[in-house]
């Protein structure tokens, strides 16, 4: 009878204390997961609808809020089971410090990734030059940025390098200026040449009228007069305009009788005086 009473008392204590704590903890777990899912849905909808945030910034905000909510849920569950959270927080802090020291470079890239996402020096699809690499931005991640070069090479640049070196965003402005140097032969009528080239440039389909294109004589080369052609075009048409103007200007210059010179080398053959003297001496002896 004493044994049965002892088992009964253990069962009652378990139900009233440990069992109740387990049931309460399971209820908190289910309720916490439901709340997290609801908050994720609300935040995702709000961030994706915002015109001030791009997809990268929205994903980052959702991830941070999710991590915070799960950490809070873990603390609630541990407290519900009757454990002290002070020791757990202290242990977590020590582990976090060790991880931070071991991953300081990665954390630097993470911090720079957050800066890139929110300051937006460039966005997905922009044509940029970072250090020695240039290409289209394919993805902006928390730790690195992916660039696709025009040779179809995928380059992964750590975000710590992105902000620590020179970066050029060619897509930041709606217009880009095309600059082409045109050499013409000495003796060319400068005013006529400028007018012919300017009309050609104005007629090109992607050249905008404002700012107006220009043609200027900029230098006296060793074998040519150097004209500088400048024209503005929408950023997305830059390469098409650059290569198209090279071809159109060349054809126009040829069609109007203007000459594009090329470097020439005059070679003079100087007779060998010593050889002529030897030949004369041999002829005298004969």
C-alpha positions in Angstrom: 0.0 0.0 0.0 2.8 2.4 0.8 4.3 1.7 -2.6 1.1 2.5 -4.4 0.6 5.6 -2.3 4.1 6.7 -3.3 3.5 6.1 -7.0 0.2 8.0 -6.7 1.9 10.9 -5.0 4.6 11.0 -7.7 1.9 11.0 -10.4 0.0 13.8 -8.7 3.2 15.9 -8.4 4.1 15.2 -12.0 0.7 16.3 -13.2 0.5 19.4 -11.0 4.1 20.5 -11.6 6.2 19.0 -14.4 3.2 17.8 -16.5 1.5 21.1 -16.3 4.7 22.9 -17.3 5.2 20.6 -20.3 1.6 21.1 -21.5 1.9 24.9 -20.9 5.2 24.9 -22.8 3.7 23.0 -25.7 0.8 25.4 -25.8 3.3 28.4 -25.9 5.2 26.7 -28.6 2.2 26.2 -30.9 0.9 29.7 -30.1 4.3 31.2 -30.7 4.8 29.6 -34.1 1.3 30.8 -35.2 2.1 34.3 -34.0 5.5 34.3 -35.8 3.8 33.1 -39.1 1.2 35.9 -38.8 3.8 38.6 -38.1 6.0 37.3 -41.1 3.0 37.5 -43.4 2.1 41.1 -42.2 5.8 42.3 -42.5 6.3 40.6 -45.9 3.2 42.3 -47.3 4.1 45.7 -45.9 7.8 45.6 -47.0 7.0 44.3 -50.5 4.4 46.9 -51.1 6.7 49.7 -50.0 8.2 51.7 -52.9 11.2 52.7 -50.7 12.4 49.2 -50.2 13.7 46.8 -52.8 13.5 43.0 -52.6 16.9 42.7 -50.8 16.0 45.2 -48.1 12.6 43.5 -47.7 14.1 40.1 -47.3 16.6 41.4 -44.8 13.9 43.0 -42.6 11.8 39.8 -42.7 14.9 37.7 -41.7 15.8 40.0 -38.8 12.3 40.1 -37.4 12.0 36.3 -37.7 15.2 35.7 -35.8 14.2 38.1 -33.0 10.8 36.4 -32.7 12.3 32.9 -32.5 14.8 34.0 -29.9 12.0 35.5 -27.8 10.0 32.3 -28.2 12.9 30.2 -27.0 13.3 32.4 -23.9 9.5 32.1 -23.2 9.7 28.3 -23.6 12.7 27.9 -21.3 11.1 30.1 -18.7 7.8 28.1 -18.9 9.8 24.9 -18.1 11.0 26.5 -14.9 14.6 27.0 -15.9 16.5 30.2 -15.2 17.2 32.3 -18.2 20.1 34.1 -16.7 22.6 31.3 -17.2 21.3 30.6 -20.7 21.7 34.3 -21.7 25.2 34.4 -20.2 26.2 31.2 -22.1 24.7 32.5 -25.3 26.6 35.8 -24.9 29.9 33.9 -24.4 29.2 31.8 -27.5 28.2 34.9 -29.5 31.4 36.6 -28.5 33.5 33.6 -29.6 31.6 33.4 -32.9 32.0 37.1 -33.5 35.8 37.0 -33.0 36.1 33.9 -35.3 33.9 35.4 -38.0 35.0 39.1 -37.8 35.6 39.3 -41.6 32.2 37.7 -42.3 30.5 40.1 -39.9 32.2 43.0 -41.5 30.8 41.9 -44.8 27.4 41.4 -43.1 27.5 45.0 -41.8 28.5 46.3 -45.2 25.7 44.3 -46.8 23.2 46.0 -44.5 24.7 49.4 -45.5 24.5 48.5 -49.2 20.9 47.3 -48.9 19.6 50.4 -47.2 21.8 53.1 -48.8 21.4 51.6 -52.3 24.6 52.7 -54.1 23.4 50.3 -56.8 20.5 47.9 -57.3 19.9 44.7 -59.1 20.3 45.1 -62.9 22.7 48.1 -62.6 25.9 48.1 -64.7 28.7 48.8 -62.2 32.5 48.7 -61.9 33.9 47.4 -58.6 37.6 47.3 -58.4 38.8 45.5 -61.5 35.5 43.9 -62.3 32.6 45.4 -64.2 29.2 43.9 -65.2 25.6 43.7 -64.3 24.5 43.3 -60.7 22.7 39.9 -60.4 22.1 39.7 -56.7 22.8 41.7 -53.5 23.2 39.4 -50.5 24.0 40.1 -46.9 27.6 38.8 -47.2 28.4 39.4 -50.9 27.3 40.9 -54.2 27.1 38.8 -57.4 28.2 40.4 -60.7 27.8 39.0 -64.2 30.4 40.3 -66.6 29.8 40.8 -70.3 31.9 37.7 -70.9 29.3 35.7 -68.9 31.6 35.3 -65.9 30.0 35.2 -62.5 32.0 37.2 -60.0 31.3 37.1 -56.2 32.6 40.2 -54.5 32.5 40.3 -50.6 30.6 43.3 -49.4 33.5 44.4 -47.3 35.4 44.9 -50.6 32.5 46.6 -52.3 32.6 49.6 -49.9 36.3 49.7 -49.3 37.3 50.3 -52.9 36.3 52.5 -55.8 32.9 51.8 -57.2 31.3 53.3 -60.3 27.6 52.9 -61.1 27.1 53.5 -64.8 23.3 53.0 -64.5 22.8 55.6 -61.8 21.8 58.4 -64.2 19.2 58.3 -67.0 21.7 59.7 -69.6 25.3 58.8 -70.5 27.8 60.7 -72.7 29.4 59.0 -75.6 32.9 60.3 -76.5 34.6 59.5 -79.8 37.8 60.8 -81.2 37.9 61.3 -85.0 41.3 62.0 -86.7 41.2 63.8 -90.0 44.1 64.7 -92.3 45.9 68.0 -92.2 44.4 70.4 -94.8 40.8 69.5 -93.9 38.3 72.3 -93.9 37.6 72.4 -90.1 34.3 74.1 -90.2 33.0 71.8 -93.0 34.2 68.7 -91.2 32.6 69.8 -87.9 29.3 70.4 -89.7 29.3 67.1 -91.5 30.1 65.1 -88.4 27.6 67.0 -86.3 24.8 66.4 -88.7 25.6 62.7 -88.7 25.6 62.5 -84.9 22.3 64.4 -84.6 20.6 62.1 -87.0 21.5 59.0 -85.0 18.3 57.5 -83.5 19.4 57.2 -79.9 21.2 60.6 -79.6 19.0 63.0 -77.5 18.7 66.6 -78.6 19.3 68.0 -75.1 22.1 68.2 -74.0 23.1 68.9 -77.5 25.9 66.9 -79.2 29.1 68.7 -80.0 32.1 68.4 -82.3 35.4 70.2 -81.4 38.9 70.3 -82.7 40.9 69.3 -79.7 44.5 68.6 -80.7 47.1 68.8 -83.5 48.3 65.2 -83.7 51.6 64.0 -85.3 49.8 63.1 -88.5 46.2 64.2 -88.0 43.8 66.8 -86.7 42.0 65.3 -83.7 38.2 66.0 -83.4 36.3 65.1 -80.3 32.7 64.1 -80.7 30.4 64.1 -77.7 26.8 63.1 -77.6 24.2 62.1 -74.9 22.1 59.0 -75.0 19.8 57.0 -72.7 21.9 54.8 -70.4 20.4 51.6 -71.6 21.4 52.5 -75.2 25.0 53.5 -74.4 26.8 50.6 -76.1 24.5 50.6 -79.1 25.0 54.3 -79.6 28.8 54.1 -79.1 29.3 51.4 -81.7 26.7 52.8 -84.1 28.2 56.2 -84.1 31.7 54.8 -84.8 30.3 53.1 -88.0 28.1 56.0 -89.1 30.8 58.6 -88.6 33.3 56.6 -90.6 30.8 56.1 -93.5 29.9 59.8 -93.4 33.5 60.9 -93.5 34.3 58.7 -96.4 31.2 59.7 -98.3 32.1 63.4 -98.1 35.6 63.0 -99.2 37.3 63.6 -95.8 40.4 61.6 -95.2 41.2 59.6 -92.0 45.1 59.5 -92.1 47.2 56.6 -90.8 50.7 56.7 -89.5 53.3 56.7 -92.4 57.0 55.9 -92.3 59.3 57.3 -94.9 62.3 55.0 -95.5 65.4 56.3 -97.4 68.2 54.0 -98.5 71.6 55.6 -98.0 74.4 54.2 -100.2 77.3 52.5 -98.3 80.3 54.8 -98.9 82.8 52.2 -97.8 81.5 49.6 -100.2 81.7 52.1 -103.1 85.3 52.9 -102.2 86.2 49.2 -102.2 84.6 48.7 -105.5 86.5 51.6 -107.0 89.8 50.3 -105.7 89.2 46.9 -107.1 88.3 48.4 -110.5 91.6 50.4 -110.5 93.7 47.3 -109.8 92.1 45.5 -112.6 
